[in-house]
Amino acid sequence: MDKLGKALARVVDAYSRQGVCEVCGGTLVFQGCGEYVCEQCGDLSYDDYGKVRRYVETHAGASVTDTAEATGVSQDAIREMIKERKIRIGY
């Protein structure tokens, strides 16, 4: 695998993206903003970014610790999202 392929694999792994529906085993289709929908059953699921994004949208001013506890996403991953300017917390 070349350097670009490895970098892309890290990005995909960074947010725990998944391709298989946990409900029916169908294929998940990316909808944007960390949201996925199953082609077969229509179940919605979220990667780590999607979980954090949804939480901070509805809990303005939440801390990294609160967000991590509520979403199950590690504080390190949340801090990385902040560093990459993907989310803002505490505003």
N, C-alpha and C positions, 0 to 999 in steps of 0.2 A: 504494500500500500504506500502511495506517495505521501509527501508532507501535507498536501491539501486534503487528501482523503482522511488522514489521521486527524487533522484539525477539525474537519466536519464531523467525524465520529465523536470527538470530544464534545462538540457543541450539542449534538443530539443526546449524548449521555448526560450532559450537564443538567438538563431539565427533566430527566426521567421520562422521556417521550416513549410512548408505547404504540404498537401497531395492531394489537389484537384485543378485541373486546373481552373484558372480564366476565360479562354477563352471558354472552352467547358464543364467543369465539370468532365472531365476524371481524372484518377489517375495519379499523378506525381510520377516518378521513380527517385530516387537519382542517379546521375551520378558521384558524387565526387566533391570536392572543392566548395561546396555550390551551385551546379548546378542541376536542375531537368528538366526532359523532360516528356511531357504528352504522355501516351501510345496511346491515341486516335488521337490527332491532331498534335503532334510533337512540340508544343509550348515549348520554353525554358523559365524557370523562375529561379530566384535566391533567396536564403535566405539572411539574412543580411551579413553573412560572404562572400558569393559569390559576393554580390554587392560591398563590400569593397575591396575584393581581386581583382576583375576585375578593379576597379577604380585605385588602387595604382599600379597595373601592367602597366597601360598606362599613369599614371601621377606621374612619379618618383619625389620624394621630396615634394609631397602634404602634407599639414598639416592636423591635426586631424579635425580642423574646416572646411577646404576646402572639405575634404573627407565626412564629415557629411552633409554638404550642398548639395554636388553633388549626394550623394546616398540616403539621407533620413534616414540614420541610425544614432542613437543618438551618441553624443560624448562619453557618458559613455560606451556604448556598444563597440565602437571602442577602447577605452582605455582598456577595459577588454580583447579584442582580442590581444592587444599589450602586456598586462601583461601576458597573457597565451602563448605568443610567437607564436601566429597563424599568425600574420602579422607584418611587420615592416614598419613604416612610417617615412619619412624624411631622407632617406638614398640615 
